[in-house]
Amino acid sequence: MRKLIVLTITALLISPAAVADTGTGVKAFKTKHFAKALKELTPAAKAGDPDAKYHLALMYSGGFGVRKAPAKALNLYRQAAELGHVRAQNNMERRL
């Protein structure tokens, strides 16, 4: 129950600006503009956006615009999964 409360509060605290940056970052990632994706997703991930964390994890796990960093990617997948990101949760289950 405590985890649910923390997740709810976190979701409410994510600023609209962070969400907008996430959308821009995800679009940049999907169109392979990785430098822009990194620029947009990093602050959104630091603000607690699970989708930004997930997409940064994809970047670090695949070396898309950044040096491959499996440990960093795994940490970001875990954080996104804990915040309720379904694809990150599925990724974590495959790793177990």
C-alpha positions in Angstrom: 0.0 0.0 0.0 2.8 2.4 0.8 4.4 1.8 -2.6 1.1 2.7 -4.3 0.9 5.9 -2.3 4.5 6.8 -3.2 3.8 6.1 -6.9 0.6 8.2 -6.8 2.4 11.1 -5.3 5.3 10.8 -7.7 2.9 10.8 -10.7 1.2 13.9 -9.4 4.5 15.7 -8.9 5.8 15.1 -12.5 5.6 18.6 -14.0 3.8 19.1 -17.3 7.1 20.5 -18.7 8.8 17.1 -17.9 6.0 15.3 -19.7 6.4 17.6 -22.7 10.1 17.0 -22.7 9.5 13.2 -22.6 7.2 13.4 -25.6 9.8 15.3 -27.5 12.5 13.0 -26.4 10.6 9.8 -27.3 9.9 11.2 -30.7 13.5 12.1 -31.2 14.5 8.6 -30.1 12.1 7.0 -32.5 13.4 9.1 -35.4 17.0 8.3 -34.4 17.9 11.9 -33.3 19.7 10.5 -30.3 21.5 13.7 -29.2 18.1 15.5 -28.9 16.5 12.5 -27.2 19.3 12.5 -24.6 18.9 16.2 -24.1 15.1 16.0 -23.6 14.9 12.7 -21.7 17.6 13.2 -19.1 15.9 16.1 -17.2 12.5 14.4 -17.5 14.0 11.1 -16.1 15.6 13.0 -13.2 12.2 14.6 -12.5 10.8 11.0 -12.1 9.1 10.4 -15.5 9.0 6.6 -16.0 8.7 6.8 -19.8 11.8 9.0 -19.9 13.7 6.5 -17.7 12.6 3.6 -19.9 13.7 5.3 -23.1 17.1 6.3 -21.6 17.5 2.7 -20.5 16.9 1.7 -24.1 19.6 4.2 -25.2 22.1 2.9 -22.7 21.4 -0.7 -23.3 21.8 -0.4 -27.0 24.4 2.3 -27.2 22.1 4.6 -29.1 23.8 8.0 -29.0 25.6 7.1 -25.8 28.3 4.6 -24.8 26.7 1.3 -23.9 26.3 1.1 -20.1 24.4 -2.1 -19.2 24.5 -1.4 -15.4 23.1 2.1 -15.9 20.5 0.7 -18.3 19.4 -1.9 -15.8 19.1 0.7 -13.1 16.9 2.9 -15.3 14.8 -0.1 -16.3 14.4 -1.0 -12.6 13.4 2.6 -11.7 10.9 2.8 -14.5 9.4 -0.6 -13.6 9.0 0.5 -9.9 7.1 3.6 -11.2 4.7 1.3 -13.0 6.1 1.4 -16.6 4.8 -1.9 -18.1 7.4 -2.3 -20.8 10.1 -1.8 -18.2 8.5 -4.3 -15.9 8.4 -6.8 -18.8 12.1 -6.1 -19.5 12.9 -6.8 -15.8 11.0 -10.1 -15.8 13.0 -11.3 -18.8 16.2 -10.5 -17.0 15.2 -12.5 -13.9 
